[in-house]
Amino acid sequence: MSVNVEMRVDGPGETEYAEAAWALKENIRVNEGLLKQRRGFFMDAYRRSTTYLLIENETLIAFASTRRDGYILFLAVAPEARGEGHGKHLVAEVAREHPVVTCHARTTNQNALDFYESMGFEIQRRIENYYEDGGASYYLRLGEEAGLRERLSEFLLG
């Protein structure tokens, strides 16, 4: 990870980076057909969550929004910043605060499934018609096992 990357946090009720997060998410939606949430849903969820943000040269390059129970609502990394460990760093930050981390991923999103598997997530179940467009998801879970924080510690800063 670049030394110019800075971690910032928007806590519940804070929206300093909400517009930048929406723009990054929309870029991924348009170019990759993923993260298809409606704006109202996204903004409401963002306001209620804790969002970990990675900023490089004052540009948002990645973020993860999480609920109080450790559920990752959104995880997005700018295409030009992928492969540098940013997603793993964000998941590690969530795991630092929560003994169990969970999320959903489209059954057709092999890149996301490979990423989560590499982090140690396990598929708990398949949910048909989970998404508005009728797509299926997997519910994934990480945590409550020996060494979780140790395995993820290499991705944490400071």
mmCIF file of the C-alpha atoms, coordinates in Angstrom:
data_MODEL
# 
_entry.id   MODEL 
# 
loop_
_atom_site.group_PDB 
_atom_site.id 
_atom_site.type_symbol 
_atom_site.label_atom_id 
_atom_site.label_alt_id 
_atom_site.label_comp_id 
_atom_site.label_asym_id 
_atom_site.label_entity_id 
_atom_site.label_seq_id 
_atom_site.pdbx_PDB_ins_code 
_atom_site.Cartn_x 
_atom_site.Cartn_y 
_atom_site.Cartn_z 
_atom_site.occupancy 
_atom_site.B_iso_or_equiv 
_atom_site.pdbx_formal_charge 
_atom_site.auth_seq_id 
_atom_site.auth_comp_id 
_atom_site.auth_asym_id 
_atom_site.auth_atom_id 
_atom_site.pdbx_PDB_model_num 
ATOM 1   C CA . MET A 1 1   ? 0.000   0.000   0.000   1.00 0.00 ? 1   MET A CA 1 
ATOM 2   C CA . SER A 1 2   ? 1.264   3.431   -0.917  1.00 0.00 ? 2   SER A CA 1 
ATOM 3   C CA . VAL A 1 3   ? 2.667   5.587   1.883   1.00 0.00 ? 3   VAL A CA 1 
ATOM 4   C CA . ASN A 1 4   ? 0.447   8.393   0.571   1.00 0.00 ? 4   ASN A CA 1 
ATOM 5   C CA . VAL A 1 5   ? -2.739  6.512   1.538   1.00 0.00 ? 5   VAL A CA 1 
ATOM 6   C CA . GLU A 1 6   ? -4.515  7.870   4.601   1.00 0.00 ? 6   GLU A CA 1 
ATOM 7   C CA . MET A 1 7   ? -7.311  6.199   6.581   1.00 0.00 ? 7   MET A CA 1 
ATOM 8   C CA . ARG A 1 8   ? -10.263 8.409   7.478   1.00 0.00 ? 8   ARG A CA 1 
ATOM 9   C CA . VAL A 1 9   ? -13.573 7.498   9.086   1.00 0.00 ? 9   VAL A CA 1 
ATOM 10  C CA . ASP A 1 10  ? -17.100 8.821   8.717   1.00 0.00 ? 10  ASP A CA 1 
ATOM 11  C CA . GLY A 1 11  ? -18.961 7.656   11.811  1.00 0.00 ? 11  GLY A CA 1 
ATOM 12  C CA . PRO A 1 12  ? -22.723 7.192   12.050  1.00 0.00 ? 12  PRO A CA 1 
ATOM 13  C CA . GLY A 1 13  ? -24.428 10.460  11.140  1.00 0.00 ? 13  GLY A CA 1 
ATOM 14  C CA . GLU A 1 14  ? -21.337 11.824  9.376   1.00 0.00 ? 14  GLU A CA 1 
ATOM 15  C CA . THR A 1 15  ? -21.432 12.303  5.612   1.00 0.00 ? 15  THR A CA 1 
ATOM 16  C CA . GLU A 1 16  ? -18.251 14.184  4.754   1.00 0.00 ? 16  GLU A CA 1 
ATOM 17  C CA . TYR A 1 17  ? -17.263 11.578  2.159   1.00 0.00 ? 17  TYR A CA 1 
ATOM 18  C CA . ALA A 1 18  ? -20.727 10.291  1.196   1.00 0.00 ? 18  ALA A CA 1 
ATOM 19  C CA . GLU A 1 19  ? -20.765 12.005  -2.210  1.00 0.00 ? 19  GLU A CA 1 
ATOM 20  C CA . ALA A 1 20  ? -17.276 10.753  -3.057  1.00 0.00 ? 20  ALA A CA 1 
ATOM 21  C CA . ALA A 1 21  ? -18.259 7.231   -1.974  1.00 0.00 ? 21  ALA A CA 1 
ATOM 22  C CA . TRP A 1 22  ? -21.410 7.416   -4.101  1.00 0.00 ? 22  TRP A CA 1 
ATOM 23  C CA . ALA A 1 23  ? -19.359 8.557   -7.115  1.00 0.00 ? 23  ALA A CA 1 
ATOM 24  C CA . LEU A 1 24  ? -16.861 5.690   -6.670  1.00 0.00 ? 24  LEU A CA 1 
ATOM 25  C CA . LYS A 1 25  ? -19.683 3.166   -6.283  1.00 0.00 ? 25  LYS A CA 1 
ATOM 26  C CA . GLU A 1 26  ? -21.453 4.530   -9.365  1.00 0.00 ? 26  GLU A CA 1 
ATOM 27  C CA . ASN A 1 27  ? -18.257 4.321   -11.418 1.00 0.00 ? 27  ASN A CA 1 
ATOM 28  C CA . ILE A 1 28  ? -18.047 0.622   -10.524 1.00 0.00 ? 28  ILE A CA 1 
ATOM 29  C CA . ARG A 1 29  ? -21.759 0.113   -11.287 1.00 0.00 ? 29  ARG A CA 1 
ATOM 30  C CA . VAL A 1 30  ? -21.499 1.714   -14.721 1.00 0.00 ? 30  VAL A CA 1 
ATOM 31  C CA . ASN A 1 31  ? -18.263 -0.016  -15.723 1.00 0.00 ? 31  ASN A CA 1 
ATOM 32  C CA . GLU A 1 32  ? -18.687 -3.421  -14.053 1.00 0.00 ? 32  GLU A CA 1 
ATOM 33  C CA . GLY A 1 33  ? -22.418 -3.859  -13.471 1.00 0.00 ? 33  GLY A CA 1 
ATOM 34  C CA . LEU A 1 34  ? -21.931 -4.252  -9.704  1.00 0.00 ? 34  LEU A CA 1 
ATOM 35  C CA . LEU A 1 35  ? -23.023 -2.271  -6.624  1.00 0.00 ? 35  LEU A CA 1 
ATOM 36  C CA . LYS A 1 36  ? -26.432 -1.504  -8.085  1.00 0.00 ? 36  LYS A CA 1 
ATOM 37  C CA . GLN A 1 37  ? -27.986 0.238   -5.086  1.00 0.00 ? 37  GLN A CA 1 
ATOM 38  C CA . ARG A 1 38  ? -30.344 3.163   -5.515  1.00 0.00 ? 38  ARG A CA 1 
ATOM 39  C CA . ARG A 1 39  ? -29.073 6.533   -4.296  1.00 0.00 ? 39  ARG A CA 1 
ATOM 40  C CA . GLY A 1 40  ? -31.618 6.887   -1.473  1.00 0.00 ? 40  GLY A CA 1 
ATOM 41  C CA . PHE A 1 41  ? -30.816 3.420   -0.123  1.00 0.00 ? 41  PHE A CA 1 
ATOM 42  C CA . PHE A 1 42  ? -27.083 4.035   -0.377  1.00 0.00 ? 42  PHE A CA 1 
ATOM 43  C CA . MET A 1 43  ? -27.150 7.429   1.332   1.00 0.00 ? 43  MET A CA 1 
ATOM 44  C CA . ASP A 1 44  ? -29.435 6.228   4.132   1.00 0.00 ? 44  ASP A CA 1 
ATOM 45  C CA . ALA A 1 45  ? -27.241 3.187   4.785   1.00 0.00 ? 45  ALA A CA 1 
ATOM 46  C CA . TYR A 1 46  ? -24.089 5.326   4.627   1.00 0.00 ? 46  TYR A CA 1 
ATOM 47  C CA . ARG A 1 47  ? -25.473 7.759   7.223   1.00 0.00 ? 47  ARG A CA 1 
ATOM 48  C CA . ARG A 1 48  ? -26.257 4.923   9.622   1.00 0.00 ? 48  ARG A CA 1 
ATOM 49  C CA . SER A 1 49  ? -22.955 3.112   9.241   1.00 0.00 ? 49  SER A CA 1 
ATOM 50  C CA . THR A 1 50  ? -19.318 3.569   10.082  1.00 0.00 ? 50  THR A CA 1 
ATOM 51  C CA . THR A 1 51  ? -17.397 4.057   6.863   1.00 0.00 ? 51  THR A CA 1 
ATOM 52  C CA . TYR A 1 52  ? -13.672 3.460   6.644   1.00 0.00 ? 52  TYR A CA 1 
ATOM 53  C CA . LEU A 1 53  ? -12.161 5.454   3.790   1.00 0.00 ? 53  LEU A CA 1 
ATOM 54  C CA . LEU A 1 54  ? -8.787  5.250   2.097   1.00 0.00 ? 54  LEU A CA 1 
ATOM 55  C CA . ILE A 1 55  ? -7.695  8.583   0.643   1.00 0.00 ? 55  ILE A CA 1 
ATOM 56  C CA . GLU A 1 56  ? -4.704  9.054   -1.660  1.00 0.00 ? 56  GLU A CA 1 
ATOM 57  C CA . ASN A 1 57  ? -3.707  12.592  -2.624  1.00 0.00 ? 57  ASN A CA 1 
ATOM 58  C CA . GLU A 1 58  ? -7.134  13.816  -1.431  1.00 0.00 ? 58  GLU A CA 1 
ATOM 59  C CA . THR A 1 59  ? -8.932  11.331  -3.700  1.00 0.00 ? 59  THR A CA 1 
ATOM 60  C CA . LEU A 1 60  ? -11.102 8.515   -2.338  1.00 0.00 ? 60  LEU A CA 1 
ATOM 61  C CA . ILE A 1 61  ? -9.698  5.239   -3.628  1.00 0.00 ? 61  ILE A CA 1 
ATOM 62  C CA . ALA A 1 62  ? -11.568 2.721   -1.447  1.00 0.00 ? 62  ALA A CA 1 
ATOM 63  C CA . PHE A 1 63  ? -14.182 2.486   1.281   1.00 0.00 ? 63  PHE A CA 1 
ATOM 64  C CA . ALA A 1 64  ? -16.073 0.011   3.428   1.00 0.00 ? 64  ALA A CA 1 
ATOM 65  C CA . SER A 1 65  ? -19.329 0.891   5.190   1.00 0.00 ? 65  SER A CA 1 
ATOM 66  C CA . THR A 1 66  ? -20.282 -1.327  8.122   1.00 0.00 ? 66  THR A CA 1 
ATOM 67  C CA . ARG A 1 67  ? -23.182 -1.722  10.489  1.00 0.00 ? 67  ARG A CA 1 
ATOM 68  C CA . ARG A 1 68  ? -22.706 -1.887  14.257  1.00 0.00 ? 68  ARG A CA 1 
ATOM 69  C CA . ASP A 1 69  ? -22.801 -5.701  14.110  1.00 0.00 ? 69  ASP A CA 1 
ATOM 70  C CA . GLY A 1 70  ? -19.818 -5.954  11.721  1.00 0.00 ? 70  GLY A CA 1 
ATOM 71  C CA . TYR A 1 71  ? -21.868 -6.483  8.571   1.00 0.00 ? 71  TYR A CA 1 
ATOM 72  C CA . ILE A 1 72  ? -20.171 -4.900  5.545   1.00 0.00 ? 72  ILE A CA 1 
ATOM 73  C CA . LEU A 1 73  ? -22.817 -3.007  3.604   1.00 0.00 ? 73  LEU A CA 1 
ATOM 74  C CA . PHE A 1 74  ? -20.516 -1.709  0.887   1.00 0.00 ? 74  PHE A CA 1 
ATOM 75  C CA . LEU A 1 75  ? -16.919 -2.435  -0.051  1.00 0.00 ? 75  LEU A CA 1 
ATOM 76  C CA . ALA A 1 76  ? -15.500 -0.656  -3.077  1.00 0.00 ? 76  ALA A CA 1 
ATOM 77  C CA . VAL A 1 77  ? -12.006 -0.163  -4.430  1.00 0.00 ? 77  VAL A CA 1 
ATOM 78  C CA . ALA A 1 78  ? -11.344 2.073   -7.425  1.00 0.00 ? 78  ALA A CA 1 
ATOM 79  C CA . PRO A 1 79  ? -10.316 -0.065  -10.415 1.00 0.00 ? 79  PRO A CA 1 
ATOM 80  C CA . GLU A 1 80  ? -7.004  1.779   -10.764 1.00 0.00 ? 80  GLU A CA 1 
ATOM 81  C CA . ALA A 1 81  ? -6.177  1.073   -7.087  1.00 0.00 ? 81  ALA A CA 1 
ATOM 82  C CA . ARG A 1 82  ? -6.917  -2.670  -7.064  1.00 0.00 ? 82  ARG A CA 1 
ATOM 83  C CA . GLY A 1 83  ? -4.290  -5.261  -6.298  1.00 0.00 ? 83  GLY A CA 1 
ATOM 84  C CA . GLU A 1 84  ? -2.577  -3.049  -3.721  1.00 0.00 ? 84  GLU A CA 1 
ATOM 85  C CA . GLY A 1 85  ? -4.182  -4.542  -0.589  1.00 0.00 ? 85  GLY A CA 1 
ATOM 86  C CA . HIS A 1 86  ? -6.729  -1.773  -0.011  1.00 0.00 ? 86  HIS A CA 1 
ATOM 87  C CA . GLY A 1 87  ? -9.721  -4.115  0.234   1.00 0.00 ? 87  GLY A CA 1 
ATOM 88  C CA . LYS A 1 88  ? -7.883  -6.367  2.671   1.00 0.00 ? 88  LYS A CA 1 
ATOM 89  C CA . HIS A 1 89  ? -6.856  -3.368  4.734   1.00 0.00 ? 89  HIS A CA 1 
ATOM 90  C CA . LEU A 1 90  ? -10.475 -2.215  4.975   1.00 0.00 ? 90  LEU A CA 1 
ATOM 91  C CA . VAL A 1 91  ? -11.734 -5.667  5.994   1.00 0.00 ? 91  VAL A CA 1 
ATOM 92  C CA . ALA A 1 92  ? -8.966  -5.834  8.591   1.00 0.00 ? 92  ALA A CA 1 
ATOM 93  C CA . GLU A 1 93  ? -10.117 -2.485  10.023  1.00 0.00 ? 93  GLU A CA 1 
ATOM 94  C CA . VAL A 1 94  ? -13.664 -3.824  10.318  1.00 0.00 ? 94  VAL A CA 1 
ATOM 95  C CA . ALA A 1 95  ? -12.364 -7.018  11.976  1.00 0.00 ? 95  ALA A CA 1 
ATOM 96  C CA . ARG A 1 96  ? -10.394 -4.925  14.461  1.00 0.00 ? 96  ARG A CA 1 
ATOM 97  C CA . GLU A 1 97  ? -13.704 -3.542  15.758  1.00 0.00 ? 97  GLU A CA 1 
ATOM 98  C CA . HIS A 1 98  ? -15.896 -6.655  15.403  1.00 0.00 ? 98  HIS A CA 1 
ATOM 99  C CA . PRO A 1 99  ? -15.319 -10.280 16.426  1.00 0.00 ? 99  PRO A CA 1 
ATOM 100 C CA . VAL A 1 100 ? -17.462 -11.424 13.483  1.00 0.00 ? 100 VAL A CA 1 
ATOM 101 C CA . VAL A 1 101 ? -17.560 -9.811  10.035  1.00 0.00 ? 101 VAL A CA 1 
ATOM 102 C CA . THR A 1 102 ? -20.291 -10.702 7.550   1.00 0.00 ? 102 THR A CA 1 
ATOM 103 C CA . CYS A 1 103 ? -21.426 -9.611  4.090   1.00 0.00 ? 103 CYS A CA 1 
ATOM 104 C CA . HIS A 1 104 ? -23.300 -10.666 0.983   1.00 0.00 ? 104 HIS A CA 1 
ATOM 105 C CA . ALA A 1 105 ? -21.761 -11.152 -2.447  1.00 0.00 ? 105 ALA A CA 1 
ATOM 106 C CA . ARG A 1 106 ? -23.403 -11.935 -5.775  1.00 0.00 ? 106 ARG A CA 1 
ATOM 107 C CA . THR A 1 107 ? -23.044 -15.569 -6.702  1.00 0.00 ? 107 THR A CA 1 
ATOM 108 C CA . THR A 1 108 ? -21.873 -14.395 -10.142 1.00 0.00 ? 108 THR A CA 1 
ATOM 109 C CA . ASN A 1 109 ? -19.198 -12.004 -8.808  1.00 0.00 ? 109 ASN A CA 1 
ATOM 110 C CA . GLN A 1 110 ? -16.261 -14.395 -8.862  1.00 0.00 ? 110 GLN A CA 1 
ATOM 111 C CA . ASN A 1 111 ? -13.720 -11.626 -8.157  1.00 0.00 ? 111 ASN A CA 1 
ATOM 112 C CA . ALA A 1 112 ? -15.512 -10.712 -4.917  1.00 0.00 ? 112 ALA A CA 1 
ATOM 113 C CA . LEU A 1 113 ? -15.932 -14.353 -3.916  1.00 0.00 ? 113 LEU A CA 1 
ATOM 114 C CA . ASP A 1 114 ? -12.241 -15.058 -4.547  1.00 0.00 ? 114 ASP A CA 1 
ATOM 115 C CA . PHE A 1 115 ? -11.296 -11.954 -2.544  1.00 0.00 ? 115 PHE A CA 1 
ATOM 116 C CA . TYR A 1 116 ? -13.461 -12.873 0.449   1.00 0.00 ? 116 TYR A CA 1 
ATOM 117 C CA . GLU A 1 117 ? -12.286 -16.497 0.354   1.00 0.00 ? 117 GLU A CA 1 
ATOM 118 C CA . SER A 1 118 ? -8.658  -15.314 0.377   1.00 0.00 ? 118 SER A CA 1 
ATOM 119 C CA . MET A 1 119 ? -9.464  -13.349 3.546   1.00 0.00 ? 119 MET A CA 1 
ATOM 120 C CA . GLY A 1 120 ? -10.882 -16.458 5.236   1.00 0.00 ? 120 GLY A CA 1 
ATOM 121 C CA . PHE A 1 121 ? -14.603 -15.802 4.786   1.00 0.00 ? 121 PHE A CA 1 
ATOM 122 C CA . GLU A 1 122 ? -16.783 -18.881 4.528   1.00 0.00 ? 122 GLU A CA 1 
ATOM 123 C CA . ILE A 1 123 ? -20.052 -19.183 2.632   1.00 0.00 ? 123 ILE A CA 1 
ATOM 124 C CA . GLN A 1 124 ? -22.857 -19.750 5.115   1.00 0.00 ? 124 GLN A CA 1 
ATOM 125 C CA . ARG A 1 125 ? -25.763 -19.985 2.687   1.00 0.00 ? 125 ARG A CA 1 
ATOM 126 C CA . ARG A 1 126 ? -27.067 -19.087 -0.751  1.00 0.00 ? 126 ARG A CA 1 
ATOM 127 C CA . ILE A 1 127 ? -30.029 -16.697 -0.974  1.00 0.00 ? 127 ILE A CA 1 
ATOM 128 C CA . GLU A 1 128 ? -32.087 -16.713 -4.159  1.00 0.00 ? 128 GLU A CA 1 
ATOM 129 C CA . ASN A 1 129 ? -33.596 -13.422 -5.412  1.00 0.00 ? 129 ASN A CA 1 
ATOM 130 C CA . TYR A 1 130 ? -31.574 -11.401 -2.890  1.00 0.00 ? 130 TYR A CA 1 
ATOM 131 C CA . TYR A 1 131 ? -31.000 -8.438  -5.182  1.00 0.00 ? 131 TYR A CA 1 
ATOM 132 C CA . GLU A 1 132 ? -33.665 -6.212  -6.758  1.00 0.00 ? 132 GLU A CA 1 
ATOM 133 C CA . ASP A 1 133 ? -32.803 -7.597  -10.191 1.00 0.00 ? 133 ASP A CA 1 
ATOM 134 C CA . GLY A 1 134 ? -33.477 -11.160 -8.986  1.00 0.00 ? 134 GLY A CA 1 
ATOM 135 C CA . GLY A 1 135 ? -29.809 -12.069 -8.576  1.00 0.00 ? 135 GLY A CA 1 
ATOM 136 C CA . ALA A 1 136 ? -28.731 -14.587 -5.951  1.00 0.00 ? 136 ALA A CA 1 
ATOM 137 C CA . SER A 1 137 ? -26.201 -13.911 -3.211  1.00 0.00 ? 137 SER A CA 1 
ATOM 138 C CA . TYR A 1 138 ? -24.009 -15.785 -0.828  1.00 0.00 ? 138 TYR A CA 1 
ATOM 139 C CA . TYR A 1 139 ? -23.992 -14.789 2.826   1.00 0.00 ? 139 TYR A CA 1 
ATOM 140 C CA . LEU A 1 140 ? -20.353 -14.879 3.962   1.00 0.00 ? 140 LEU A CA 1 
ATOM 141 C CA . ARG A 1 141 ? -18.895 -14.903 7.464   1.00 0.00 ? 141 ARG A CA 1 
ATOM 142 C CA . LEU A 1 142 ? -15.457 -14.352 9.000   1.00 0.00 ? 142 LEU A CA 1 
ATOM 143 C CA . GLY A 1 143 ? -14.551 -14.549 12.638  1.00 0.00 ? 143 GLY A CA 1 
ATOM 144 C CA . GLU A 1 144 ? -14.784 -16.179 16.033  1.00 0.00 ? 144 GLU A CA 1 
ATOM 145 C CA . GLU A 1 145 ? -11.890 -18.419 15.249  1.00 0.00 ? 145 GLU A CA 1 
ATOM 146 C CA . ALA A 1 146 ? -8.423  -18.488 16.724  1.00 0.00 ? 146 ALA A CA 1 
ATOM 147 C CA . GLY A 1 147 ? -5.982  -16.177 15.053  1.00 0.00 ? 147 GLY A CA 1 
ATOM 148 C CA . LEU A 1 148 ? -8.422  -13.966 13.137  1.00 0.00 ? 148 LEU A CA 1 
ATOM 149 C CA . ARG A 1 149 ? -6.785  -10.721 14.214  1.00 0.00 ? 149 ARG A CA 1 
ATOM 150 C CA . GLU A 1 150 ? -3.298  -12.193 13.819  1.00 0.00 ? 150 GLU A CA 1 
ATOM 151 C CA . ARG A 1 151 ? -4.079  -13.288 10.232  1.00 0.00 ? 151 ARG A CA 1 
ATOM 152 C CA . LEU A 1 152 ? -5.356  -9.816  9.405   1.00 0.00 ? 152 LEU A CA 1 
ATOM 153 C CA . SER A 1 153 ? -2.795  -7.805  11.369  1.00 0.00 ? 153 SER A CA 1 
ATOM 154 C CA . GLU A 1 154 ? -0.478  -7.428  8.372   1.00 0.00 ? 154 GLU A CA 1 
ATOM 155 C CA . PHE A 1 155 ? -3.168  -5.320  6.690   1.00 0.00 ? 155 PHE A CA 1 
ATOM 156 C CA . LEU A 1 156 ? -3.605  -2.901  9.581   1.00 0.00 ? 156 LEU A CA 1 
ATOM 157 C CA . LEU A 1 157 ? -1.734  0.360   9.798   1.00 0.00 ? 157 LEU A CA 1 
ATOM 158 C CA . GLY A 1 158 ? -0.488  1.532   13.166  1.00 0.00 ? 158 GLY A CA 1 
# 
